[in-house]
Amino acid sequence: MKKTILFFLLLIAYIGRAQTVSIDSLKESVDEHSMKFAGLDERLSGMESDLAKLTKIKFSGYLQAQYEMYNYQDNIGPGPSTTAVPIKNSFYIRRARIKLSYEPTTGAVFVIQPDYAFDKVTLRDAYVQLNDRWLQTFKLFMGQFNRTSYEVEFSSRSRELLERSRMSGILYPQERDLGAKIEADLQTKYEIPFKFQLAVFNGNYGVGSLTNDLRDVDNKKDVMLRGVYSFAFPSKGLGIDIGAHAYLGNTTVLQAGTFSDANNKDFTAKIGDSFQKRWFGGEMRVYYDFLGGMSLKGEYISGAISGEKGTTILPVANSNPSFNFNGIRDFTGFYATWVKNIGKSNQIAVRYDSWDPNRHLSGNEVTIKEDLKYDSWAFSWQYFYDDNVKIVAGYSLPINESSTKVGGNFTKDVLDNTFTIRIQAGF
């Protein structure tokens, strides 16, 4: 009996000791797993932080691939063409762009947009945008961005016609410049449909090549101002935008030599002299909800433009790549565009634009081709395949002024029409 009691006492002691060990082990195990879970929480927290950053990054882009047919001899092909073997058609990548926007905090946006060509990559946009937190009215931009013009700021992705007007291409080559801009929109806070822009730029002509991507070449800055007031008549399905803008700048002479004035008379200038670069314009757009919607857009600009012609041996950073002249010109230009929606998937557009680079001379008074006036027609039909893809057929018909003094092909209208089929895909 005593042995039995002793056995049970030892058994109870052993079980108690085993339970104590198990409880201690369990505590250690729980603590160990708690630490592991804490580590997992830290990793998950880091992942959530990274995910939150990614949600503030936005990617968009588009590709424009096209086939072109010409009724003239042109050097668009991969190598120099000759009259013996003229280039009459070509496949072409017009634009291939990816836009990155990052908003790390509300009201602060960083934007970068390169353009990819088959032989190079060009920086199109690179700027910081800061939005006014207090009045919800102002925006500040600094970096490289579009000049403050309606046709320039209207995205190539959304434009109804294949290309901008000749006037815009010459006054604002490559569309962008380096500088700062303040933009005020009175609609959000004060319900006043007025938008105002004030921009200060380096004023160098064009971007892309090394000579035109340098820092400001002359210390002087060019100023642009633009204001637009919008009228809305919802009951009539009508909207009207009326605006005006001004460009106030100068071209500083970087190479002394002989230049020509607005009347194409020669004069000499030395390094450091300034030529006027100043113009004023008015704009109007009418939107009418008629049988699917239509619009009529127009702009008129007049003033003085100046530039310095560069050469291969002596390139100049302020030469205009779109209009190769050497001096000062008084110009006028305008365009009128009509756009009509047909159903939900089709749109047609017609534009007439006029560019007179030297309004003091005409006809046989003109002695260089850069001073010839152009009146151009552009036609476009767009089919929206879906929200991201559209097919465009376009035809451009430039009509140049003729002059026996210029000679060559310019004694009559030059054959320079282009028919284009474009497919645009975006995301």
Secondary structure as UniProt FT lines:
FT   HELIX           2..54
FT   TURN            55..56
FT   STRAND          57..70
FT   STRAND          89..105
FT   TURN            106..107
FT   STRAND          108..116
FT   STRAND          121..131
FT   STRAND          138..146
FT   HELIX           150..153
FT   TURN            156..158
FT   HELIX           166..171
FT   TURN            173..174
FT   STRAND          176..185
FT   HELIX           187..190
FT   STRAND          194..201
FT   HELIX           210..212
FT   STRAND          222..233
FT   HELIX           234..236
FT   STRAND          238..252
FT   STRAND          257..260
FT   TURN            262..263
FT   STRAND          266..269
FT   TURN            271..272
FT   STRAND          274..288
FT   TURN            291..292
FT   STRAND          294..307
FT   TURN            317..318
FT   TURN            321..322
FT   STRAND          327..342
FT   TURN            343..345
FT   STRAND          346..356
FT   TURN            359..360
FT   HELIX           363..365
FT   HELIX           369..371
FT   STRAND          374..384
FT   STRAND          389..400
FT   TURN            404..406
FT   HELIX           408..411
FT   STRAND          418..426
//
